[in-house]
Amino acid sequence: MFGLFKKKSEKEKLQDQYEKLLKEAHNLSTTNRKMSDQKTFEADEVMKQLEKLN
C-alpha cells in the first residue's frame, strides 16, 4: 500500500517502454513486417539507453 504513490524511476520507465515496443513488434510481425522492424529498432534504441544507465 505504501508503494501506491511511488513514482517510477527512469530505468523502470525505459524497461516498460522496451517491453511495450517488443510486444507491438511481435503483434505487427504477422501483418506489417516493415512496421514490426521499425518497432524492433525503437526497442533496441531504448535498450541502449538502459545500458547507459547501468
N, CA, C and O atoms as a GROMACS GRO file, in nm:
protein
  216
    1MET      N    1   0.081  -0.119   0.000
    1MET     CA    2   0.000   0.000   0.000
    1MET      C    3   0.086   0.126   0.000
    1MET      O    4   0.048   0.227  -0.058
    2PHE      N    5   0.202   0.120   0.064
    2PHE     CA    6   0.286   0.238   0.071
    2PHE      C    7   0.353   0.267  -0.064
    2PHE      O    8   0.394   0.380  -0.089
    3GLY      N    9   0.365   0.168  -0.149
    3GLY     CA   10   0.423   0.188  -0.281
    3GLY      C   11   0.322   0.237  -0.383
    3GLY      O   12   0.355   0.252  -0.500
    4LEU      N   13   0.200   0.262  -0.339
    4LEU     CA   14   0.092   0.301  -0.429
    4LEU      C   15   0.123   0.430  -0.503
    4LEU      O   16   0.094   0.442  -0.622
    5PHE      N   17   0.181   0.527  -0.435
    5PHE     CA   18   0.208   0.656  -0.497
    5PHE      C   19   0.354   0.675  -0.532
    5PHE      O   20   0.397   0.786  -0.563
    6LYS      N   21   0.430   0.569  -0.528
    6LYS     CA   22   0.572   0.575  -0.560
    6LYS      C   23   0.588   0.600  -0.710
    6LYS      O   24   0.525   0.534  -0.792
    7LYS      N   25   0.672   0.696  -0.744
    7LYS     CA   26   0.698   0.725  -0.884
    7LYS      C   27   0.798   0.625  -0.939
    7LYS      O   28   0.885   0.575  -0.868
    8LYS      N   29   0.783   0.595  -1.068
    8LYS     CA   30   0.875   0.503  -1.132
    8LYS      C   31   1.007   0.573  -1.161
    8LYS      O   32   1.011   0.692  -1.193
    9SER      N   33   1.114   0.497  -1.148
    9SER     CA   34   1.244   0.552  -1.181
    9SER      C   35   1.259   0.555  -1.333
    9SER      O   36   1.179   0.496  -1.406
   10GLU      N   37   1.361   0.624  -1.379
   10GLU     CA   38   1.386   0.633  -1.523
   10GLU      C   39   1.411   0.493  -1.582
   10GLU      O   40   1.367   0.462  -1.693
   11LYS      N   41   1.481   0.411  -1.506
   11LYS     CA   42   1.511   0.275  -1.551
   11LYS      C   43   1.382   0.194  -1.567
   11LYS      O   44   1.367   0.122  -1.665
   12GLU      N   45   1.291   0.205  -1.471
   12GLU     CA   46   1.164   0.132  -1.479
   12GLU      C   47   1.080   0.179  -1.596
   12GLU      O   48   1.014   0.099  -1.663
   13LYS      N   49   1.081   0.310  -1.622
   13LYS     CA   50   1.006   0.364  -1.736
   13LYS      C   51   1.061   0.310  -1.868
   13LYS      O   52   0.984   0.273  -1.957
   14LEU      N   53   1.193   0.306  -1.879
   14LEU     CA   54   1.254   0.256  -2.002
   14LEU      C   55   1.227   0.106  -2.021
   14LEU      O   56   1.206   0.061  -2.133
   15GLN      N   57   1.229   0.031  -1.912
   15GLN     CA   58   1.200  -0.112  -1.921
   15GLN      C   59   1.057  -0.135  -1.968
   15GLN      O   60   1.032  -0.222  -2.051
   16ASP      N   61   0.963  -0.058  -1.914
   16ASP     CA   62   0.824  -0.070  -1.956
   16ASP      C   63   0.808  -0.034  -2.104
   16ASP      O   64   0.736  -0.102  -2.177
   17GLN      N   65   0.876   0.072  -2.147
   17GLN     CA   66   0.868   0.114  -2.286
   17GLN      C   67   0.928   0.007  -2.377
   17GLN      O   68   0.874  -0.021  -2.484
   18TYR      N   69   1.039  -0.053  -2.335
   18TYR     CA   70   1.104  -0.159  -2.412
   18TYR      C   71   1.011  -0.278  -2.430
   18TYR      O   72   0.996  -0.330  -2.541
   19GLU      N   73   0.949  -0.322  -2.322
   19GLU     CA   74   0.857  -0.436  -2.329
   19GLU      C   75   0.737  -0.405  -2.418
   19GLU      O   76   0.692  -0.491  -2.494
   20LYS      N   77   0.686  -0.284  -2.409
   20LYS     CA   78   0.572  -0.242  -2.490
   20LYS      C   79   0.607  -0.245  -2.638
   20LYS      O   80   0.529  -0.293  -2.721
   21LEU      N   81   0.725  -0.193  -2.672
   21LEU     CA   82   0.767  -0.190  -2.812
   21LEU      C   83   0.788  -0.330  -2.867
   21LEU      O   84   0.752  -0.358  -2.981
   22LEU      N   85   0.846  -0.418  -2.787
   22LEU     CA   86   0.865  -0.556  -2.834
   22LEU      C   87   0.732  -0.627  -2.855
   22LEU      O   88   0.717  -0.704  -2.949
   23LYS      N   89   0.637  -0.601  -2.768
   23LYS     CA   90   0.504  -0.662  -2.782
   23LYS      C   91   0.436  -0.611  -2.909
   23LYS      O   92   0.376  -0.690  -2.983
   24GLU      N   93   0.447  -0.482  -2.935
   24GLU     CA   94   0.389  -0.425  -3.058
   24GLU      C   95   0.457  -0.484  -3.181
   24GLU      O   96   0.390  -0.516  -3.279
   25ALA      N   97   0.589  -0.499  -3.176
   25ALA     CA   98   0.663  -0.555  -3.289
   25ALA      C   99   0.618  -0.699  -3.315
   25ALA      O  100   0.602  -0.739  -3.430
   26HIS      N  101   0.597  -0.774  -3.210
   26HIS     CA  102   0.553  -0.912  -3.225
   26HIS      C  103   0.414  -0.917  -3.289
   26HIS      O  104   0.389  -0.998  -3.378
   27ASN      N  105   0.324  -0.831  -3.243
   27ASN     CA  106   0.189  -0.828  -3.298
   27ASN      C  107   0.189  -0.786  -3.445
   27ASN      O  108   0.112  -0.839  -3.525
   28LEU      N  109   0.276  -0.693  -3.480
   28LEU     CA  110   0.282  -0.645  -3.618
   28LEU      C  111   0.353  -0.742  -3.712
   28LEU      O  112   0.338  -0.733  -3.834
   29SER      N  113   0.430  -0.834  -3.656
   29SER     CA  114   0.512  -0.922  -3.740
   29SER      C  115   0.430  -1.009  -3.834
   29SER      O  116   0.480  -1.053  -3.938
   30THR      N  117   0.305  -1.033  -3.800
   30THR     CA  118   0.222  -1.116  -3.888
   30THR      C  119   0.150  -1.037  -3.995
   30THR      O  120   0.105  -1.094  -4.094
   31THR      N  121   0.138  -0.905  -3.976
   31THR     CA  122   0.062  -0.825  -4.071
   31THR      C  123   0.146  -0.724  -4.147
   31THR      O  124   0.127  -0.706  -4.267
   32ASN      N  125   0.239  -0.658  -4.079
   32ASN     CA  126   0.315  -0.550  -4.142
   32ASN      C  127   0.461  -0.561  -4.099
   32ASN      O  128   0.500  -0.510  -3.994
   33ARG      N  129   0.540  -0.628  -4.180
   33ARG     CA  130   0.679  -0.655  -4.145
   33ARG      C  131   0.761  -0.527  -4.131
   33ARG      O  132   0.848  -0.518  -4.043
   34LYS      N  133   0.736  -0.429  -4.215
   34LYS     CA  134   0.812  -0.304  -4.210
   34LYS      C  135   0.790  -0.232  -4.077
   34LYS      O  136   0.886  -0.184  -4.016
   35MET      N  137   0.666  -0.224  -4.033
   35MET     CA  138   0.637  -0.161  -3.904
   35MET      C  139   0.694  -0.241  -3.789
   35MET      O  140   0.739  -0.185  -3.689
   36SER      N  141   0.692  -0.373  -3.803
   36SER     CA  142   0.749  -0.459  -3.699
   36SER      C  143   0.899  -0.432  -3.686
   36SER      O  144   0.951  -0.423  -3.574
   37ASP      N  145   0.967  -0.419  -3.798
   37ASP     CA  146   1.110  -0.389  -3.795
   37ASP      C  147   1.137  -0.253  -3.732
   37ASP      O  148   1.235  -0.236  -3.660
   38GLN      N  149   1.050  -0.156  -3.759
   38GLN     CA  150   1.065  -0.023  -3.702
   38GLN      C  151   1.050  -0.028  -3.549
   38GLN      O  152   1.128   0.035  -3.477
   39LYS      N  153   0.951  -0.102  -3.502
   39LYS     CA  154   0.930  -0.114  -3.357
   39LYS      C  155   1.048  -0.185  -3.291
   39LYS      O  156   1.088  -0.150  -3.180
   40THR      N  157   1.103  -0.285  -3.358
   40THR     CA  158   1.219  -0.356  -3.305
   40THR      C  159   1.339  -0.263  -3.296
   40THR      O  160   1.413  -0.266  -3.198
   41PHE      N  161   1.356  -0.180  -3.398
   41PHE     CA  162   1.465  -0.082  -3.397
   41PHE      C  163   1.448   0.015  -3.280
   41PHE      O  164   1.545   0.046  -3.210
   42GLU      N  165   1.326   0.064  -3.260
   42GLU     CA  166   1.299   0.156  -3.149
   42GLU      C  167   1.327   0.087  -3.015
   42GLU      O  168   1.381   0.150  -2.923
   43ALA      N  169   1.292  -0.039  -3.003
   43ALA     CA  170   1.318  -0.114  -2.880
   43ALA      C  171   1.468  -0.127  -2.856
   43ALA      O  172   1.514  -0.118  -2.742
   44ASP      N  173   1.544  -0.147  -2.962
   44ASP     CA  174   1.690  -0.155  -2.948
   44ASP      C  175   1.748  -0.023  -2.899
   44ASP      O  176   1.841  -0.021  -2.818
   45GLU      N  177   1.693   0.088  -2.949
   45GLU     CA  178   1.740   0.219  -2.905
   45GLU      C  179   1.710   0.239  -2.756
   45GLU      O  180   1.792   0.296  -2.683
   46VAL      N  181   1.594   0.194  -2.711
   46VAL     CA  182   1.559   0.205  -2.570
   46VAL      C  183   1.654   0.119  -2.486
   46VAL      O  184   1.696   0.159  -2.378
   47MET      N  185   1.689   0.000  -2.537
   47MET     CA  186   1.780  -0.088  -2.465
   47MET      C  187   1.918  -0.023  -2.453
   47MET      O  188   1.984  -0.038  -2.350
   48LYS      N  189   1.962   0.050  -2.555
   48LYS     CA  190   2.089   0.120  -2.547
   48LYS      C  191   2.086   0.226  -2.438
   48LYS      O  192   2.185   0.245  -2.367
   49GLN      N  193   1.972   0.295  -2.424
   49GLN     CA  194   1.959   0.394  -2.318
   49GLN      C  195   1.962   0.327  -2.181
   49GLN      O  196   2.020   0.380  -2.087
   50LEU      N  197   1.899   0.210  -2.171
   50LEU     CA  198   1.902   0.135  -2.044
   50LEU      C  199   2.044   0.095  -2.007
   50LEU      O  200   2.083   0.104  -1.890
   51GLU      N  201   2.120   0.052  -2.106
   51GLU     CA  202   2.257   0.010  -2.079
   51GLU      C  203   2.343   0.127  -2.035
   51GLU      O  204   2.436   0.110  -1.956
   52LYS      N  205   2.314   0.246  -2.087
   52LYS     CA  206   2.390   0.364  -2.044
   52LYS      C  207   2.364   0.398  -1.897
   52LYS      O  208   2.452   0.449  -1.828
   53LEU      N  209   2.242   0.368  -1.850
   53LEU     CA  210   2.208   0.397  -1.711
   53LEU      C  211   2.280   0.303  -1.614
   53LEU      O  212   2.304   0.339  -1.499
   54ASN      N  213   2.315   0.185  -1.661
   54ASN     CA  214   2.382   0.088  -1.573
   54ASN      C  215   2.528   0.111  -1.564
   54ASN      O  216   2.597   0.037  -1.494
   0.00000   0.00000   0.00000
